């Protein structure tokens, strides 16, 4: 699966969200709003989400397979660590 980060915006400060990323899948489909988050076990990539009327957060896009999730996570974290200021 071909995934590229089209935009990465790093945040200054001590909050858990370290950056926002937009991706392009197979050169044909863009997904905006992935988050690079610092958690208890290190950095992870959070899916774009919207808050429902019940106050809970729901993913608006997510990887279906483990392979897709691993590829997405690796690509976004690599872009974050290499540069992050596209």
C-alpha positions in Angstrom: 0.0 0.0 0.0 1.4 3.4 -1.0 0.9 6.0 1.7 2.6 9.4 1.7 2.3 12.3 4.1 1.2 15.3 2.2 1.4 17.7 5.2 2.7 17.6 8.7 2.2 20.4 11.2 4.1 20.1 14.5 2.8 21.8 17.7 4.9 23.6 20.3 4.1 22.9 23.9 3.7 20.2 26.5 0.3 18.8 25.3 -0.1 15.2 24.3 -0.9 16.0 20.6 2.5 16.7 19.0 1.4 17.1 15.3 -1.4 16.8 12.8 -0.8 15.0 9.5 -2.7 14.6 6.2 -2.0 11.6 4.0 -2.5 10.4 0.5 -3.3 6.8 -0.2 -2.3 5.2 -3.5 -1.9 8.7 -5.0 -5.7 8.9 -5.2 -7.4 9.4 -1.8 -6.6 12.1 0.8 -7.4 11.8 4.4 -6.9 14.8 6.7 -6.5 15.0 10.4 -4.4 12.2 11.7 -2.7 13.0 15.0 0.7 12.2 16.4 0.2 11.7 20.1 2.6 11.1 23.0 1.1 8.4 25.2 2.3 6.3 28.1 4.0 3.9 25.8 5.5 6.5 23.4 4.3 8.1 20.2 1.2 6.7 18.4 -0.9 7.8 15.4 -4.6 8.7 16.2 -7.2 8.6 13.5 -9.3 11.6 12.5 -12.3 11.8 14.8 -15.5 13.8 15.3 -17.4 14.4 18.5 -20.9 12.9 18.6 -24.0 14.4 20.1 -23.4 12.2 23.1 -20.0 13.8 23.7 -18.0 10.7 22.8 -15.4 10.8 20.0 -15.8 8.6 16.9 -13.1 7.8 14.3 -14.1 9.2 10.9 -11.4 7.2 9.1 -9.4 4.2 10.2 -7.3 1.3 8.8 -9.3 -1.9 8.4 -6.4 -4.4 8.4 -3.4 -4.7 10.7 -1.1 -4.3 7.7 -2.7 -1.1 6.7 -2.5 0.2 10.3 1.1 -0.7 10.6 2.0 1.0 7.2 0.1 4.1 8.1 1.6 4.4 11.6 5.2 3.8 10.2 4.8 6.3 7.4 3.4 9.1 9.7 5.8 8.6 12.5 8.8 8.5 10.1 7.7 11.8 8.5 7.2 13.2 12.0 10.7 12.2 13.2 12.5 13.2 9.9 11.1 16.7 9.4 7.5 17.4 10.3 7.4 20.9 8.8 6.1 20.5 5.3 
